[in-house]
């Protein structure tokens, strides 16, 4: 496999693009290691692709929920209390 790095990321040649796409596909197929509180580590049940698909679905749902609101949610920042003038 060709070397990946900052220089190869900007090389638009077909051969390099094929290498970069292959590396990306391999990363999407992998399952990551997850930390388990007081239990060490374990291999995740989902691949990175499955996790990205789930996350993209959540983003779409949130976008739809926000689009259905009549008025946007707005938070007002309260000014700090004024110090009393002491003369």
ABEGO torsion letter per residue (X at the ends): XBBBEAAAAABABAAAAAAAAAAAAAAAABBBBBBBBGAEBBBBABBAAAAAAAAAAAAAAAAAAAAABABBBBBBBBBBBBBBBBX
